[in-house]
């Protein structure tokens, strides 16, 4: 019987027989999951980044020729050297002070705990610029400093105006402020060590000093390092405040040159910005390798270095191109 014109005809294909050969799973191409949102976000970010870079390069307001002129000038490098000196001294003294304050905070002496807590509370509450200005004018309050018996005779007397040089004021102010924050970083790192480590070391009869140096402190450094590096980066940027105590660091030198050459203010600020970016980048690289060093024994595999990540990425891209060509 013939079908009427225009009628739909359904054709059902027979299922493939078990004897029909099929491609092995290893030869079949796996289709990746489509993620349109990720591609759209990536495109938007790339467009915005390209626009920013184009404006940064093509805008004559930045005066990149003057930037190149000032970048390696001796006066800028002298200010950079002072910034590095202040940062190095303050970082070492601040870390040592923070360790002492953290140990005092964890001690069983109520006096030490109270003094340490008060110090941390005070210097975390007072702005750094206030501390620097107070120390800069300290000679108005105490013209001489003496060491001796309280309310009694003095053994040694110092002239405060001779001791309080611009470098000394900057280093002392930054160190006092840094020690308060470093104390909390160190204390948090020590408390992060599992209590079982303390109990095991105590059960072995190890002395407290040896126990702290060889067992507690190396494990605490895994937690202390990233947090203290953040403090160190903040310290590098905080050195820009020493300009207010008449110390011509990197930022202070740029400010002075900007007042002498008003037309070069923007290039000088860009010079300062780039130098700070370089300093913080170097510190971040050192942080990565220090963290990687102290990660030994805590993770099954050490985190790959940037060079290893690059090699792995290139190898994966090469394998993907080969698979695409084979298909």
DAURBEL-V712597 format. One record per helix or strand. SS is the DSSP state (a for helix, b for strand). FROM is the first residue (numbers start at 1). TO is the last residue. Records with the same first field share a line. If there is no record, write none. Layout:
SS=FROM-TO / FROM-TO
This chain:
a=25-27 / 36-58 / 60-62 / 64-71 / 74-106 / 110-125 / 128-136 / 138-140 / 160-163 / 166-191 / 195-203 / 208-245 / 250-260 / 262-294 / 306-326
b=144-148 / 154-159 / 296-296 / 299-299
